[in-house]
Amino acid sequence: MAKKSILGATPSAKKAAAAPKVVTEEKKPVGAPKKGHDKKIGIYVPAETWKALQHQKIQEERPVSDIVNAAINAYLKSVGGPEAK
Protein backbone atom coordinates (compact mmCIF):
# COMPACT_ATOMS: atom_id res chain seq x y z
CA MET A 1 0.00 0.00 0.00
CA ALA A 2 1.32 3.46 -0.92
CA LYS A 3 1.84 6.06 1.77
CA LYS A 4 -0.24 9.22 1.57
CA SER A 5 1.53 12.51 1.97
CA ILE A 6 0.25 14.74 4.74
CA LEU A 7 1.26 17.77 2.64
CA GLY A 8 -1.46 17.00 0.12
CA ALA A 9 -4.11 17.64 2.75
CA THR A 10 -3.01 21.20 3.61
CA PRO A 11 -5.23 24.08 2.45
CA SER A 12 -2.43 25.73 0.47
CA ALA A 13 -1.76 22.49 -1.44
CA LYS A 14 -5.46 22.18 -2.28
CA LYS A 15 -5.57 25.79 -3.53
CA ALA A 16 -2.50 25.24 -5.70
CA ALA A 17 -3.98 22.09 -7.20
CA ALA A 18 -7.38 23.68 -7.84
CA ALA A 19 -6.11 27.03 -9.15
CA PRO A 20 -7.50 27.65 -12.65
CA LYS A 21 -5.15 28.60 -15.44
CA VAL A 22 -5.36 32.28 -16.33
CA VAL A 23 -5.38 33.14 -20.01
CA THR A 24 -4.15 36.64 -20.76
CA GLU A 25 -5.09 38.47 -23.92
CA GLU A 26 -2.80 40.84 -25.74
CA LYS A 27 -3.67 44.46 -25.19
CA LYS A 28 -4.84 46.19 -28.31
CA PRO A 29 -3.20 49.54 -28.98
CA VAL A 30 -5.43 52.55 -28.52
CA GLY A 31 -5.24 55.54 -30.83
CA ALA A 32 -3.03 56.14 -33.80
CA PRO A 33 -0.06 53.87 -34.25
CA LYS A 34 3.09 55.54 -32.96
CA LYS A 35 6.12 55.85 -35.16
CA GLY A 36 9.67 56.15 -33.89
CA HIS A 37 9.97 59.76 -35.00
CA ASP A 38 6.58 61.00 -33.70
CA LYS A 39 6.53 63.51 -30.84
CA LYS A 40 3.76 63.90 -28.30
CA ILE A 41 2.20 67.29 -27.61
CA GLY A 42 -0.64 68.33 -25.35
CA ILE A 43 -3.15 71.03 -26.18
CA TYR A 44 -6.09 72.58 -24.41
CA VAL A 45 -9.29 73.06 -26.42
CA PRO A 46 -12.74 74.29 -25.47
CA ALA A 47 -15.21 71.59 -24.45
CA GLU A 48 -17.25 72.12 -27.62
CA THR A 49 -14.17 71.55 -29.79
CA TRP A 50 -13.38 68.37 -27.88
CA LYS A 51 -16.96 67.11 -28.37
CA ALA A 52 -16.84 67.96 -32.08
CA LEU A 53 -13.56 66.05 -32.44
CA GLN A 54 -15.07 63.01 -30.70
CA HIS A 55 -18.04 63.04 -33.10
CA GLN A 56 -15.75 63.51 -36.10
CA LYS A 57 -13.56 60.63 -34.89
CA ILE A 58 -16.59 58.33 -34.94
CA GLN A 59 -17.86 59.62 -38.30
CA GLU A 60 -14.51 59.20 -40.03
CA GLU A 61 -13.55 56.05 -38.12
CA ARG A 62 -10.02 57.31 -37.47
CA PRO A 63 -8.12 58.53 -34.40
CA VAL A 64 -8.28 62.13 -33.20
CA SER A 65 -4.51 62.35 -33.70
CA ASP A 66 -4.94 61.77 -37.43
CA ILE A 67 -7.66 64.43 -37.67
CA VAL A 68 -5.57 66.98 -35.75
CA ASN A 69 -2.44 66.18 -37.77
CA ALA A 70 -4.36 66.70 -41.03
CA ALA A 71 -5.69 70.05 -39.74
CA ILE A 72 -2.22 71.21 -38.68
CA ASN A 73 -0.71 70.19 -42.02
CA ALA A 74 -3.47 72.03 -43.92
CA TYR A 75 -2.90 75.14 -41.77
CA LEU A 76 0.88 75.08 -42.29
CA LYS A 77 0.38 74.67 -46.05
CA SER A 78 -2.08 77.59 -46.19
CA VAL A 79 0.27 80.00 -44.36
CA GLY A 80 3.34 78.88 -46.27
CA GLY A 81 5.02 77.33 -43.26
CA PRO A 82 7.10 74.20 -43.23
CA GLU A 83 4.94 71.22 -44.09
CA ALA A 84 5.19 67.98 -42.20
CA LYS A 85 6.38 65.08 -44.35
C-alpha positions as CSV (number, residue, x, y, z in Angstrom):
1,M,0.0,0.0,0.0
2,A,1.3,3.5,-0.9
3,K,1.8,6.1,1.8
4,K,-0.2,9.2,1.6
5,S,1.5,12.5,2.0
6,I,0.2,14.7,4.7
7,L,1.3,17.8,2.6
8,G,-1.5,17.0,0.1
9,A,-4.1,17.6,2.7
10,T,-3.0,21.2,3.6
11,P,-5.2,24.1,2.5
12,S,-2.4,25.7,0.5
13,A,-1.8,22.5,-1.4
14,K,-5.5,22.2,-2.3
15,K,-5.6,25.8,-3.5
16,A,-2.5,25.2,-5.7
17,A,-4.0,22.1,-7.2
18,A,-7.4,23.7,-7.8
19,A,-6.1,27.0,-9.2
20,P,-7.5,27.7,-12.7
21,K,-5.1,28.6,-15.4
22,V,-5.4,32.3,-16.3
23,V,-5.4,33.1,-20.0
24,T,-4.1,36.6,-20.8
25,E,-5.1,38.5,-23.9
26,E,-2.8,40.8,-25.7
27,K,-3.7,44.5,-25.2
28,K,-4.8,46.2,-28.3
29,P,-3.2,49.5,-29.0
30,V,-5.4,52.5,-28.5
31,G,-5.2,55.5,-30.8
32,A,-3.0,56.1,-33.8
33,P,-0.1,53.9,-34.2
34,K,3.1,55.5,-33.0
35,K,6.1,55.8,-35.2
36,G,9.7,56.2,-33.9
37,H,10.0,59.8,-35.0
38,D,6.6,61.0,-33.7
39,K,6.5,63.5,-30.8
40,K,3.8,63.9,-28.3
41,I,2.2,67.3,-27.6
42,G,-0.6,68.3,-25.4
43,I,-3.2,71.0,-26.2
44,Y,-6.1,72.6,-24.4
45,V,-9.3,73.1,-26.4
46,P,-12.7,74.3,-25.5
47,A,-15.2,71.6,-24.4
48,E,-17.3,72.1,-27.6
49,T,-14.2,71.6,-29.8
50,W,-13.4,68.4,-27.9
51,K,-17.0,67.1,-28.4
52,A,-16.8,68.0,-32.1
53,L,-13.6,66.0,-32.4
54,Q,-15.1,63.0,-30.7
55,H,-18.0,63.0,-33.1
56,Q,-15.7,63.5,-36.1
57,K,-13.6,60.6,-34.9
58,I,-16.6,58.3,-34.9
59,Q,-17.9,59.6,-38.3
60,E,-14.5,59.2,-40.0
61,E,-13.6,56.0,-38.1
62,R,-10.0,57.3,-37.5
63,P,-8.1,58.5,-34.4
64,V,-8.3,62.1,-33.2
65,S,-4.5,62.4,-33.7
66,D,-4.9,61.8,-37.4
67,I,-7.7,64.4,-37.7
68,V,-5.6,67.0,-35.7
69,N,-2.4,66.2,-37.8
70,A,-4.4,66.7,-41.0
71,A,-5.7,70.0,-39.7
72,I,-2.2,71.2,-38.7
73,N,-0.7,70.2,-42.0
74,A,-3.5,72.0,-43.9
75,Y,-2.9,75.1,-41.8
76,L,0.9,75.1,-42.3
77,K,0.4,74.7,-46.0
78,S,-2.1,77.6,-46.2
79,V,0.3,80.0,-44.4
80,G,3.3,78.9,-46.3
81,G,5.0,77.3,-43.3
82,P,7.1,74.2,-43.2
83,E,4.9,71.2,-44.1
84,A,5.2,68.0,-42.2
85,K,6.4,65.1,-44.3
